Amino acid sequence: MIGDKIYDLAVKLYPINRSLTGNGVRETLEILKEIVPFLHVSEIPSGTACFDWNVPQEWNVKDANGTKVIDFKKHNLHLMGYSEPIHTKMPLVELQKHLRSIADYPEAIPYVTSYYKRDWGFCLSHNEREKLQEGEYEVFIDSELKDGSLTYGEILIKGESEEEILLSTYICHPSMANNELSGPTVSIHLARWLLELPRRYSYRILFIPETIGSICYLSRHYKEMQNNIIAGFVLTCIGDEGDYSYLASIDGDTLADEVAQHVLSHIDKDYKKYSFLQRGSDERQYCSPGIDLPVVDLMRTKYGHYKEYHTSKDDLSVISPKGLEGGYEMVKKVLEALENNHVYKTTVLCEPQLGKRGLYPTQYFKSPGEYVFTMRNVIAYSNGKRTLLEIAQKINKPIWELYGIVQRLMEEKILLCVGD
């Protein structure tokens, strides 16, 4: 089962301490390369200007603790992301200024970062924080902030056309399962699946640190992406067993919006639709003014809409083989729909005689059957102007139920593919 393979990969990646930069990102990409060896890894030096931003210093951690009350080696969320090194002693009243917990979720360790301002801190459950006794505490963070680089991965898969489909996911969070690992684990297996298929489109699959990663990548590639990308999808929070959801592009009227809504409406009648006003991931950059790419988010439970989000409770129990496989199959259906979204035209005037071709019953009572009605509808709407996706929408059928019908009609020379 593909879901088991994806879940096993998530288990392998879960302990790694990832951030915007650093060895955790590199280690993650090396593991992903075991599945798709030609995943290309790039490094952008610290300080590099990327539009209005600059690549931050690289951050790595050896150890961090406070008298072993808080221990980075037990859970990497205990350390605030990008904490600068420190080794000192201080009373609890001073230490409290550098502690973060969630009072209304007292058993969870929060995820906190300080990427662009030098600081340090620890995160712990509120229950643990309440137990701290007055006294002096040793604080030790063995981290390193220095000029290095930001690391990202990309897979470029060529198709018959130069037109591209973008899949983008992020690899910058420490041990969180749905918000972090569901995206890259599903994406790398989709890449492997795509490599085995004849492809109409080319594919650009990105594994990047969220926000700064997409900004840096776009600063290098946005013009070619504007020329080539016809639809793009940010894959995140795609491994739980909740309802499916989608977040629209800035105007909600792109091909990516159309195909996402079509697929989701047929696999989950209760799917959630969010507007661009509710954005929060890399769609912010891909859809920004001047970039204007046709990109949407594909998810199960949206980020920020489940209790465990951005805490230690977003662990491997939040995702499942079933949930991951559902996310994987949903994106597969989206990509298959795009690959099959041709324009067709009938080759005869008026209705073709289906019976002589064995496509219509010679005897029937009341109704020739649903399959024949669907076939006749496909013929009726194939005027050389509508795409197959538009026809599927018109006749209220999932597009994947039309692939075999179209193939049969083309074999009988009733339909002709006239374009994309």
Secondary structure, DSSP 8 states (H G I E B T S, - for coil): -HHHHHHHHHHHHTT----SSSHHHHHHHHHHHTTSTT-EEEEEETT-EETTEE---EEEEEEEEETTTEETTT-GGGB-BTB--EEEEEEHHHHGGGEE--TTSTT--B--B-SSS-B--EE--HHHHHT--SSEEEEEEEEEEES-EEEEEEEEE--SSS-EEEEEEE---SS-IIIIIHHHHHHHHHHHHHHTS--SSEEEEEEE-TTHHHHHHHHHHHHHHHHHEEEEEEE-S-SSSS--EEE--SSS-SHHHHHHHHHHHHH-TT-EEE-GGG--STHHHHTSTTT---EEEEESS-TTSSTTTTBTTSSTTT--HHHHHHHHHHHHHHHHHHHT--EEEESSSSS---GGGT-S-SS-SS---HHHHHHHHHHHH-EEEEEHHHHHHHHT--GGGTHHHHHHHHHTTSEEEEE-
